């Protein structure tokens, strides 16, 4: 079975990355995979004067950390990152 659109929640855990691997295996050649992670920007408010810097770090961690456990060449997707309010 092949899918045109797949949404896969990832958090950097072994299980979520296996889900992403399975999504890649089940996709059609021109399909779209949405790897979704959650970033709680409200946590940055606890950083006081450094809140903006903390928020930027949270976004960067959400962008990079879930994929950090994948090995080179394991996933050949071109990521697009969106931060939604």
Buried (B, 14 or more C-beta within 10 A) or exposed (E): EEEEEBEBEBEBEEEBBEBBBEBBEEBEEEBEBEBEBEBEBEEBEEBEEEBEEBBEEBBEBBBEBBBEEBEEEEBEEEEEEEEEE
